[in-house]
Amino acid sequence: MSFDSLTCPACGTLVRRYRNPIPTVDIVIEVAGGIVLIERKNPPFGWALPGGFVEYGESLEQAASREAREETALIIRNLQLLGCYSDPVRDSRMHTISTVFVAQASGTPQAASDALNVRVFRPDQLPEKLCFDHGRMLQDYLIWKALRY
């Protein structure tokens, strides 16, 4: 377990500050015509799966539904677990662990919240460079999809 020592400003006692990975979720959203990706409004910039940080008091599934709605204006259904991604350097900003889901949605995605743009990509025409480790997630998704059908 990793922690830093802090000094209490009132009494001078050394106090441990624990540093734990931060939970996040990402969602492969299947719609007619392909997979929904967002263009990020905030650093790191580029194309990414919809997703974000899990808020205190919500489940991973609730976080996935909320993030999908906030970033794409889509209501997702049939949420299925794809996998967990925990490489400590997967996010250059901090150590995060992402739980990745696959879901379906209907309708037209619209950029909202942290999304500058949103677009549906065919699986054979995904952007070459994706943020974080989302390229690996999508490779795993394509394998998962092929094994299911």
ZIVEN-V458950 format. One record per residue. OMEGA is omega in degrees with one decimal (999 if undefined). Layout:
omega=OMEGA
omega=OMEGA
This chain:
omega=-178.3
omega=175.8
omega=174.4
omega=173.4
omega=176.0
omega=176.2
omega=177.2
omega=-178.6
omega=-177.3
omega=-173.1
omega=178.5
omega=179.7
omega=174.4
omega=-179.1
omega=177.9
omega=172.2
omega=-177.7
omega=177.7
omega=-179.7
omega=174.3
omega=-177.7
omega=-179.0
omega=176.2
omega=173.5
omega=172.0
omega=-175.3
omega=169.2
omega=-177.6
omega=177.8
omega=174.1
omega=176.2
omega=178.5
omega=177.1
omega=-173.7
omega=-178.8
omega=171.6
omega=176.3
omega=169.1
omega=-173.1
omega=177.9
omega=-176.4
omega=178.5
omega=-6.4
omega=-177.0
omega=177.5
omega=-179.1
omega=-176.9
omega=169.0
omega=172.1
omega=178.8
omega=179.6
omega=-174.5
omega=174.9
omega=179.0
omega=179.2
omega=177.0
omega=178.2
omega=176.7
omega=176.5
omega=179.9
omega=177.7
omega=178.8
omega=179.7
omega=179.0
omega=-179.8
omega=-178.3
omega=177.9
omega=-179.7
omega=-178.3
omega=-173.1
omega=-175.0
omega=-175.8
omega=179.4
omega=171.8
omega=-177.1
omega=177.8
omega=176.6
omega=-178.7
omega=179.0
omega=-178.8
omega=173.4
omega=-179.3
omega=178.3
omega=-175.6
omega=-168.3
omega=178.1
omega=-176.7
omega=179.6
omega=-178.9
omega=177.0
omega=-175.6
omega=-177.4
omega=-175.7
omega=178.0
omega=178.6
omega=172.0
omega=-178.4
omega=169.0
omega=-172.8
omega=179.8
omega=169.9
omega=179.7
omega=175.4
omega=176.3
omega=174.4
omega=176.9
omega=-178.5
omega=178.7
omega=178.4
omega=179.3
omega=178.5
omega=175.4
omega=-176.7
omega=-177.4
omega=174.6
omega=-177.2
omega=175.0
omega=-177.3
omega=175.8
omega=179.9
omega=170.1
omega=-178.3
omega=179.5
omega=-179.4
omega=178.9
omega=176.4
omega=180.0
omega=-176.7
omega=177.7
omega=178.4
omega=175.9
omega=176.9
omega=-176.3
omega=173.4
omega=177.5
omega=178.7
omega=-179.1
omega=173.4
omega=178.3
omega=178.0
omega=-178.8
omega=175.6
omega=178.6
omega=-179.1
omega=-179.4
omega=179.8
omega=-179.5
omega=-173.6
omega=999
